[in-house]
């Protein structure tokens, strides 16, 4: 992907991620923003790896600044657990960098690859971000508190999981179709 195209794609992904978080918050649809899908996609597709890591982190930061300044629903900056959310997004981007170039594969193989990486990313976000919530001490700093933290997070995980799967399907599906169309166009020329 050319540098200018990467920058345009990155800017679009940052906008989509930040806007979806803000809209979902304002509509009280927590954890339905596809930011983890954006992290995975940017890690897999954007060749400039520095830029691929900046995309999801900047998306989170822009939304958090907006939420801090303009939302009465919650605070945009909320403590140590927020650092774990950002770390989880960086780890998901790293996972995305490990995806093989699958544009030349059959649709079923491509779909299974995206599905496997999406499942891994969703679980990774759940584990890392909720460990940050545990460290915050909301349910105590013992084994019971750790278990309670993860159990209480399951309803949020269900929404995140759905968002991750749908977002990954849309981003990677659109990318796959565009790549196939471009390949067919160059073969005709």
MODELLER restraints for C-alpha pairs under 7 A, 6 or more apart:
rsr = mdl.restraints
at = mdl.atoms
rsr.add(forms.Gaussian(group=physical.xy_distance, feature=features.Distance(at['CA:1:A'], at['CA:47:A']), mean=6.87, stdev=0.5))
rsr.add(forms.Gaussian(group=physical.xy_distance, feature=features.Distance(at['CA:6:A'], at['CA:46:A']), mean=6.05, stdev=0.5))
rsr.add(forms.Gaussian(group=physical.xy_distance, feature=features.Distance(at['CA:10:A'], at['CA:55:A']), mean=5.88, stdev=0.5))
rsr.add(forms.Gaussian(group=physical.xy_distance, feature=features.Distance(at['CA:13:A'], at['CA:38:A']), mean=6.63, stdev=0.5))
rsr.add(forms.Gaussian(group=physical.xy_distance, feature=features.Distance(at['CA:13:A'], at['CA:55:A']), mean=6.83, stdev=0.5))
rsr.add(forms.Gaussian(group=physical.xy_distance, feature=features.Distance(at['CA:14:A'], at['CA:55:A']), mean=5.58, stdev=0.5))
rsr.add(forms.Gaussian(group=physical.xy_distance, feature=features.Distance(at['CA:14:A'], at['CA:56:A']), mean=6.57, stdev=0.5))
rsr.add(forms.Gaussian(group=physical.xy_distance, feature=features.Distance(at['CA:14:A'], at['CA:58:A']), mean=6.51, stdev=0.5))
rsr.add(forms.Gaussian(group=physical.xy_distance, feature=features.Distance(at['CA:14:A'], at['CA:59:A']), mean=4.55, stdev=0.5))
rsr.add(forms.Gaussian(group=physical.xy_distance, feature=features.Distance(at['CA:15:A'], at['CA:59:A']), mean=6.82, stdev=0.5))
rsr.add(forms.Gaussian(group=physical.xy_distance, feature=features.Distance(at['CA:17:A'], at['CA:33:A']), mean=6.72, stdev=0.5))
rsr.add(forms.Gaussian(group=physical.xy_distance, feature=features.Distance(at['CA:17:A'], at['CA:34:A']), mean=6.51, stdev=0.5))
rsr.add(forms.Gaussian(group=physical.xy_distance, feature=features.Distance(at['CA:17:A'], at['CA:35:A']), mean=5.31, stdev=0.5))
rsr.add(forms.Gaussian(group=physical.xy_distance, feature=features.Distance(at['CA:17:A'], at['CA:59:A']), mean=5.36, stdev=0.5))
rsr.add(forms.Gaussian(group=physical.xy_distance, feature=features.Distance(at['CA:18:A'], at['CA:59:A']), mean=4.79, stdev=0.5))
rsr.add(forms.Gaussian(group=physical.xy_distance, feature=features.Distance(at['CA:18:A'], at['CA:60:A']), mean=6.20, stdev=0.5))
rsr.add(forms.Gaussian(group=physical.xy_distance, feature=features.Distance(at['CA:18:A'], at['CA:62:A']), mean=6.07, stdev=0.5))
rsr.add(forms.Gaussian(group=physical.xy_distance, feature=features.Distance(at['CA:18:A'], at['CA:63:A']), mean=4.74, stdev=0.5))
rsr.add(forms.Gaussian(group=physical.xy_distance, feature=features.Distance(at['CA:20:A'], at['CA:33:A']), mean=5.22, stdev=0.5))
rsr.add(forms.Gaussian(group=physical.xy_distance, feature=features.Distance(at['CA:21:A'], at['CA:33:A']), mean=5.12, stdev=0.5))
rsr.add(forms.Gaussian(group=physical.xy_distance, feature=features.Distance(at['CA:21:A'], at['CA:63:A']), mean=6.42, stdev=0.5))
rsr.add(forms.Gaussian(group=physical.xy_distance, feature=features.Distance(at['CA:22:A'], at['CA:63:A']), mean=6.07, stdev=0.5))
rsr.add(forms.Gaussian(group=physical.xy_distance, feature=features.Distance(at['CA:24:A'], at['CA:30:A']), mean=6.05, stdev=0.5))
rsr.add(forms.Gaussian(group=physical.xy_distance, feature=features.Distance(at['CA:24:A'], at['CA:32:A']), mean=6.56, stdev=0.5))
rsr.add(forms.Gaussian(group=physical.xy_distance, feature=features.Distance(at['CA:24:A'], at['CA:33:A']), mean=6.75, stdev=0.5))
rsr.add(forms.Gaussian(group=physical.xy_distance, feature=features.Distance(at['CA:31:A'], at['CA:156:A']), mean=6.28, stdev=0.5))
rsr.add(forms.Gaussian(group=physical.xy_distance, feature=features.Distance(at['CA:31:A'], at['CA:159:A']), mean=5.73, stdev=0.5))
rsr.add(forms.Gaussian(group=physical.xy_distance, feature=features.Distance(at['CA:31:A'], at['CA:160:A']), mean=5.10, stdev=0.5))
rsr.add(forms.Gaussian(group=physical.xy_distance, feature=features.Distance(at['CA:32:A'], at['CA:159:A']), mean=5.74, stdev=0.5))
rsr.add(forms.Gaussian(group=physical.xy_distance, feature=features.Distance(at['CA:32:A'], at['CA:160:A']), mean=5.68, stdev=0.5))
rsr.add(forms.Gaussian(group=physical.xy_distance, feature=features.Distance(at['CA:32:A'], at['CA:163:A']), mean=5.15, stdev=0.5))
rsr.add(forms.Gaussian(group=physical.xy_distance, feature=features.Distance(at['CA:33:A'], at['CA:163:A']), mean=6.19, stdev=0.5))
rsr.add(forms.Gaussian(group=physical.xy_distance, feature=features.Distance(at['CA:34:A'], at['CA:163:A']), mean=5.26, stdev=0.5))
rsr.add(forms.Gaussian(group=physical.xy_distance, feature=features.Distance(at['CA:34:A'], at['CA:164:A']), mean=5.53, stdev=0.5))
rsr.add(forms.Gaussian(group=physical.xy_distance, feature=features.Distance(at['CA:34:A'], at['CA:167:A']), mean=5.28, stdev=0.5))
rsr.add(forms.Gaussian(group=physical.xy_distance, feature=features.Distance(at['CA:35:A'], at['CA:56:A']), mean=6.37, stdev=0.5))
rsr.add(forms.Gaussian(group=physical.xy_distance, feature=features.Distance(at['CA:36:A'], at['CA:89:A']), mean=6.27, stdev=0.5))
rsr.add(forms.Gaussian(group=physical.xy_distance, feature=features.Distance(at['CA:36:A'], at['CA:92:A']), mean=6.84, stdev=0.5))
rsr.add(forms.Gaussian(group=physical.xy_distance, feature=features.Distance(at['CA:36:A'], at['CA:164:A']), mean=6.13, stdev=0.5))
rsr.add(forms.Gaussian(group=physical.xy_distance, feature=features.Distance(at['CA:37:A'], at['CA:164:A']), mean=5.13, stdev=0.5))
rsr.add(forms.Gaussian(group=physical.xy_distance, feature=features.Distance(at['CA:37:A'], at['CA:167:A']), mean=5.39, stdev=0.5))
rsr.add(forms.Gaussian(group=physical.xy_distance, feature=features.Distance(at['CA:37:A'], at['CA:168:A']), mean=4.93, stdev=0.5))
rsr.add(forms.Gaussian(group=physical.xy_distance, feature=features.Distance(at['CA:38:A'], at['CA:56:A']), mean=6.37, stdev=0.5))
rsr.add(forms.Gaussian(group=physical.xy_distance, feature=features.Distance(at['CA:39:A'], at['CA:56:A']), mean=5.13, stdev=0.5))
rsr.add(forms.Gaussian(group=physical.xy_distance, feature=features.Distance(at['CA:39:A'], at['CA:89:A']), mean=6.11, stdev=0.5))
rsr.add(forms.Gaussian(group=physical.xy_distance, feature=features.Distance(at['CA:39:A'], at['CA:92:A']), mean=5.92, stdev=0.5))
rsr.add(forms.Gaussian(group=physical.xy_distance, feature=features.Distance(at['CA:39:A'], at['CA:93:A']), mean=4.75, stdev=0.5))
rsr.add(forms.Gaussian(group=physical.xy_distance, feature=features.Distance(at['CA:40:A'], at['CA:92:A']), mean=5.57, stdev=0.5))
rsr.add(forms.Gaussian(group=physical.xy_distance, feature=features.Distance(at['CA:40:A'], at['CA:93:A']), mean=4.95, stdev=0.5))
rsr.add(forms.Gaussian(group=physical.xy_distance, feature=features.Distance(at['CA:40:A'], at['CA:95:A']), mean=6.75, stdev=0.5))
rsr.add(forms.Gaussian(group=physical.xy_distance, feature=features.Distance(at['CA:40:A'], at['CA:96:A']), mean=4.46, stdev=0.5))
rsr.add(forms.Gaussian(group=physical.xy_distance, feature=features.Distance(at['CA:41:A'], at['CA:96:A']), mean=6.35, stdev=0.5))
rsr.add(forms.Gaussian(group=physical.xy_distance, feature=features.Distance(at['CA:41:A'], at['CA:171:A']), mean=6.90, stdev=0.5))
rsr.add(forms.Gaussian(group=physical.xy_distance, feature=features.Distance(at['CA:41:A'], at['CA:172:A']), mean=6.89, stdev=0.5))
rsr.add(forms.Gaussian(group=physical.xy_distance, feature=features.Distance(at['CA:42:A'], at['CA:52:A']), mean=4.91, stdev=0.5))
rsr.add(forms.Gaussian(group=physical.xy_distance, feature=features.Distance(at['CA:42:A'], at['CA:93:A']), mean=6.72, stdev=0.5))
rsr.add(forms.Gaussian(group=physical.xy_distance, feature=features.Distance(at['CA:43:A'], at['CA:49:A']), mean=6.94, stdev=0.5))
rsr.add(forms.Gaussian(group=physical.xy_distance, feature=features.Distance(at['CA:43:A'], at['CA:52:A']), mean=5.17, stdev=0.5))
rsr.add(forms.Gaussian(group=physical.xy_distance, feature=features.Distance(at['CA:43:A'], at['CA:53:A']), mean=6.87, stdev=0.5))
rsr.add(forms.Gaussian(group=physical.xy_distance, feature=features.Distance(at['CA:43:A'], at['CA:93:A']), mean=4.52, stdev=0.5))
rsr.add(forms.Gaussian(group=physical.xy_distance, feature=features.Distance(at['CA:43:A'], at['CA:94:A']), mean=6.21, stdev=0.5))
rsr.add(forms.Gaussian(group=physical.xy_distance, feature=features.Distance(at['CA:43:A'], at['CA:96:A']), mean=4.22, stdev=0.5))
rsr.add(forms.Gaussian(group=physical.xy_distance, feature=features.Distance(at['CA:43:A'], at['CA:97:A']), mean=4.54, stdev=0.5))
rsr.add(forms.Gaussian(group=physical.xy_distance, feature=features.Distance(at['CA:44:A'], at['CA:96:A']), mean=4.44, stdev=0.5))
rsr.add(forms.Gaussian(group=physical.xy_distance, feature=features.Distance(at['CA:44:A'], at['CA:97:A']), mean=4.77, stdev=0.5))
rsr.add(forms.Gaussian(group=physical.xy_distance, feature=features.Distance(at['CA:44:A'], at['CA:99:A']), mean=5.75, stdev=0.5))
rsr.add(forms.Gaussian(group=physical.xy_distance, feature=features.Distance(at['CA:46:A'], at['CA:52:A']), mean=5.55, stdev=0.5))
rsr.add(forms.Gaussian(group=physical.xy_distance, feature=features.Distance(at['CA:53:A'], at['CA:90:A']), mean=6.21, stdev=0.5))
rsr.add(forms.Gaussian(group=physical.xy_distance, feature=features.Distance(at['CA:53:A'], at['CA:93:A']), mean=6.08, stdev=0.5))
rsr.add(forms.Gaussian(group=physical.xy_distance, feature=features.Distance(at['CA:56:A'], at['CA:89:A']), mean=6.55, stdev=0.5))
rsr.add(forms.Gaussian(group=physical.xy_distance, feature=features.Distance(at['CA:57:A'], at['CA:86:A']), mean=6.40, stdev=0.5))
rsr.add(forms.Gaussian(group=physical.xy_distance, feature=features.Distance(at['CA:57:A'], at['CA:89:A']), mean=6.93, stdev=0.5))
rsr.add(forms.Gaussian(group=physical.xy_distance, feature=features.Distance(at['CA:64:A'], at['CA:76:A']), mean=4.33, stdev=0.5))
rsr.add(forms.Gaussian(group=physical.xy_distance, feature=features.Distance(at['CA:64:A'], at['CA:77:A']), mean=6.48, stdev=0.5))
rsr.add(forms.Gaussian(group=physical.xy_distance, feature=features.Distance(at['CA:65:A'], at['CA:76:A']), mean=5.99, stdev=0.5))
rsr.add(forms.Gaussian(group=physical.xy_distance, feature=features.Distance(at['CA:67:A'], at['CA:75:A']), mean=6.33, stdev=0.5))
rsr.add(forms.Gaussian(group=physical.xy_distance, feature=features.Distance(at['CA:67:A'], at['CA:76:A']), mean=4.65, stdev=0.5))
rsr.add(forms.Gaussian(group=physical.xy_distance, feature=features.Distance(at['CA:68:A'], at['CA:75:A']), mean=5.14, stdev=0.5))
rsr.add(forms.Gaussian(group=physical.xy_distance, feature=features.Distance(at['CA:68:A'], at['CA:76:A']), mean=3.93, stdev=0.5))
rsr.add(forms.Gaussian(group=physical.xy_distance, feature=features.Distance(at['CA:68:A'], at['CA:77:A']), mean=6.50, stdev=0.5))
rsr.add(forms.Gaussian(group=physical.xy_distance, feature=features.Distance(at['CA:80:A'], at['CA:132:A']), mean=6.47, stdev=0.5))
rsr.add(forms.Gaussian(group=physical.xy_distance, feature=features.Distance(at['CA:80:A'], at['CA:136:A']), mean=6.43, stdev=0.5))
rsr.add(forms.Gaussian(group=physical.xy_distance, feature=features.Distance(at['CA:81:A'], at['CA:129:A']), mean=6.61, stdev=0.5))
rsr.add(forms.Gaussian(group=physical.xy_distance, feature=features.Distance(at['CA:81:A'], at['CA:132:A']), mean=4.12, stdev=0.5))
rsr.add(forms.Gaussian(group=physical.xy_distance, feature=features.Distance(at['CA:81:A'], at['CA:133:A']), mean=5.06, stdev=0.5))
rsr.add(forms.Gaussian(group=physical.xy_distance, feature=features.Distance(at['CA:81:A'], at['CA:136:A']), mean=6.40, stdev=0.5))
rsr.add(forms.Gaussian(group=physical.xy_distance, feature=features.Distance(at['CA:84:A'], at['CA:128:A']), mean=6.14, stdev=0.5))
rsr.add(forms.Gaussian(group=physical.xy_distance, feature=features.Distance(at['CA:84:A'], at['CA:129:A']), mean=4.98, stdev=0.5))
rsr.add(forms.Gaussian(group=physical.xy_distance, feature=features.Distance(at['CA:84:A'], at['CA:132:A']), mean=5.23, stdev=0.5))
rsr.add(forms.Gaussian(group=physical.xy_distance, feature=features.Distance(at['CA:85:A'], at['CA:129:A']), mean=4.87, stdev=0.5))
rsr.add(forms.Gaussian(group=physical.xy_distance, feature=features.Distance(at['CA:88:A'], at['CA:124:A']), mean=6.88, stdev=0.5))
rsr.add(forms.Gaussian(group=physical.xy_distance, feature=features.Distance(at['CA:88:A'], at['CA:125:A']), mean=5.25, stdev=0.5))
rsr.add(forms.Gaussian(group=physical.xy_distance, feature=features.Distance(at['CA:88:A'], at['CA:128:A']), mean=5.77, stdev=0.5))
rsr.add(forms.Gaussian(group=physical.xy_distance, feature=features.Distance(at['CA:88:A'], at['CA:129:A']), mean=6.36, stdev=0.5))
rsr.add(forms.Gaussian(group=physical.xy_distance, feature=features.Distance(at['CA:92:A'], at['CA:121:A']), mean=5.50, stdev=0.5))
rsr.add(forms.Gaussian(group=physical.xy_distance, feature=features.Distance(at['CA:102:A'], at['CA:110:A']), mean=5.82, stdev=0.5))
rsr.add(forms.Gaussian(group=physical.xy_distance, feature=features.Distance(at['CA:103:A'], at['CA:176:A']), mean=6.01, stdev=0.5))
rsr.add(forms.Gaussian(group=physical.xy_distance, feature=features.Distance(at['CA:103:A'], at['CA:179:A']), mean=6.64, stdev=0.5))
rsr.add(forms.Gaussian(group=physical.xy_distance, feature=features.Distance(at['CA:118:A'], at['CA:164:A']), mean=6.69, stdev=0.5))
rsr.add(forms.Gaussian(group=physical.xy_distance, feature=features.Distance(at['CA:118:A'], at['CA:165:A']), mean=6.42, stdev=0.5))
rsr.add(forms.Gaussian(group=physical.xy_distance, feature=features.Distance(at['CA:118:A'], at['CA:168:A']), mean=6.68, stdev=0.5))
rsr.add(forms.Gaussian(group=physical.xy_distance, feature=features.Distance(at['CA:122:A'], at['CA:161:A']), mean=5.91, stdev=0.5))
rsr.add(forms.Gaussian(group=physical.xy_distance, feature=features.Distance(at['CA:122:A'], at['CA:164:A']), mean=6.48, stdev=0.5))
rsr.add(forms.Gaussian(group=physical.xy_distance, feature=features.Distance(at['CA:126:A'], at['CA:157:A']), mean=6.54, stdev=0.5))
rsr.add(forms.Gaussian(group=physical.xy_distance, feature=features.Distance(at['CA:130:A'], at['CA:149:A']), mean=6.78, stdev=0.5))
rsr.add(forms.Gaussian(group=physical.xy_distance, feature=features.Distance(at['CA:130:A'], at['CA:150:A']), mean=6.40, stdev=0.5))
rsr.add(forms.Gaussian(group=physical.xy_distance, feature=features.Distance(at['CA:133:A'], at['CA:149:A']), mean=6.99, stdev=0.5))
rsr.add(forms.Gaussian(group=physical.xy_distance, feature=features.Distance(at['CA:134:A'], at['CA:141:A']), mean=6.97, stdev=0.5))
rsr.add(forms.Gaussian(group=physical.xy_distance, feature=features.Distance(at['CA:134:A'], at['CA:145:A']), mean=6.93, stdev=0.5))
rsr.add(forms.Gaussian(group=physical.xy_distance, feature=features.Distance(at['CA:134:A'], at['CA:146:A']), mean=5.75, stdev=0.5))
rsr.add(forms.Gaussian(group=physical.xy_distance, feature=features.Distance(at['CA:134:A'], at['CA:149:A']), mean=5.90, stdev=0.5))
rsr.add(forms.Gaussian(group=physical.xy_distance, feature=features.Distance(at['CA:139:A'], at['CA:145:A']), mean=4.64, stdev=0.5))
rsr.add(forms.Gaussian(group=physical.xy_distance, feature=features.Distance(at['CA:139:A'], at['CA:148:A']), mean=6.53, stdev=0.5))
rsr.add(forms.Gaussian(group=physical.xy_distance, feature=features.Distance(at['CA:139:A'], at['CA:149:A']), mean=6.34, stdev=0.5))
